[in-house]
């Protein structure tokens, strides 16, 4: 079993304009995950999480509810082979 896991996540619903990216960054940093989060043109939010499998699983579970004003309708998770190309967890802009 690998010591790290990396996933790409697409979160759909009312997830832009509700501090979803800032919330994701804070939660991911608290779990010592690496990666990024960004808004997508279609209104969804995309994130890549890398780290210990249990922490990645916890973050994916948290994404299903999001911050207080979010309304998540769908979370699509895809396994990634390569870890995120970052040392921390960043918010990417457009």
C-alpha positions as CSV (number, residue, x, y, z in Angstrom):
1,X,0.0,0.0,0.0
2,X,1.3,3.4,-1.0
3,X,2.3,5.9,1.7
4,X,0.6,8.7,-0.4
5,X,-2.5,9.1,-2.5
6,X,-3.3,11.8,-5.0
7,X,-6.8,12.6,-6.3
8,X,-8.4,15.1,-8.6
9,X,-11.8,16.3,-7.4
10,X,-14.5,18.3,-9.2
11,X,-17.2,19.8,-7.0
12,X,-20.5,20.9,-8.5
13,X,-23.4,22.9,-7.1
14,X,-23.4,26.3,-5.5
15,X,-19.6,26.3,-4.8
16,X,-18.4,29.6,-6.2
17,X,-19.0,32.9,-4.3
18,X,-19.3,31.0,-1.0
19,X,-15.6,30.9,0.0
20,X,-15.3,27.3,-1.1
21,X,-11.7,27.8,-2.2
22,X,-10.5,29.5,1.0
23,X,-12.3,26.8,3.1
24,X,-10.7,24.0,1.0
25,X,-7.3,25.6,1.5
26,X,-7.7,25.8,5.2
27,X,-9.0,22.3,5.6
28,X,-6.3,20.8,3.3
29,X,-3.6,22.6,5.2
30,X,-5.0,21.4,8.5
31,X,-4.7,17.9,7.1
32,X,-1.1,18.5,5.8
33,X,-2.1,17.9,2.2
34,X,-0.5,19.3,-0.8
35,X,-2.2,20.5,-4.0
36,X,-4.4,23.3,-5.2
37,X,-8.0,24.4,-5.6
38,X,-9.4,26.7,-8.3
39,X,-12.7,27.8,-9.9
40,X,-13.6,26.5,-13.3
41,X,-15.4,28.4,-16.0
42,X,-18.5,26.0,-15.7
43,X,-19.2,27.1,-12.1
44,X,-17.6,24.1,-10.5
45,X,-14.5,24.0,-8.3
46,X,-11.5,21.7,-9.1
47,X,-9.0,20.5,-6.5
48,X,-6.0,18.2,-6.4
49,X,-5.2,16.6,-3.0
50,X,-2.0,14.7,-2.2
51,X,-0.9,13.1,1.0
52,X,-1.5,10.2,3.4
53,X,-4.5,8.1,2.1
54,X,-6.5,8.6,5.3
55,X,-6.1,12.4,5.1
56,X,-7.0,12.5,1.4
57,X,-10.1,10.4,2.2
58,X,-11.1,12.8,5.0
59,X,-10.7,15.8,2.7
60,X,-12.8,14.2,0.0
61,X,-15.5,13.5,2.6
62,X,-15.4,17.1,3.7
63,X,-15.8,18.3,0.1
64,X,-19.2,16.6,0.0
65,X,-20.6,19.3,2.4
66,X,-18.2,22.2,1.9
67,X,-18.4,25.5,3.8
68,X,-21.6,26.7,5.5
69,X,-23.1,28.6,2.4
70,X,-22.2,26.0,-0.2
71,X,-24.7,23.6,-1.7
72,X,-22.8,20.6,-3.1
73,X,-24.7,18.5,-5.7
74,X,-21.9,16.3,-6.9
75,X,-18.3,15.3,-6.2
76,X,-16.4,13.5,-8.9
77,X,-13.1,11.9,-7.7
78,X,-10.4,10.6,-10.0
79,X,-7.2,8.9,-8.9
80,X,-4.0,10.6,-10.1
81,X,-0.7,8.9,-10.4
82,X,1.6,11.8,-9.8
83,X,1.6,13.9,-6.6
84,X,0.8,17.6,-6.9
85,X,3.6,19.8,-8.1
86,X,3.6,21.9,-5.0
87,X,4.9,21.8,-1.5
88,X,1.9,23.4,0.1
89,X,-1.8,23.9,-0.7
90,X,-2.5,26.8,-3.0
91,X,-5.5,28.7,-4.4
92,X,-5.0,29.1,-8.1
93,X,-6.6,32.1,-9.9
94,X,-8.1,31.9,-13.4
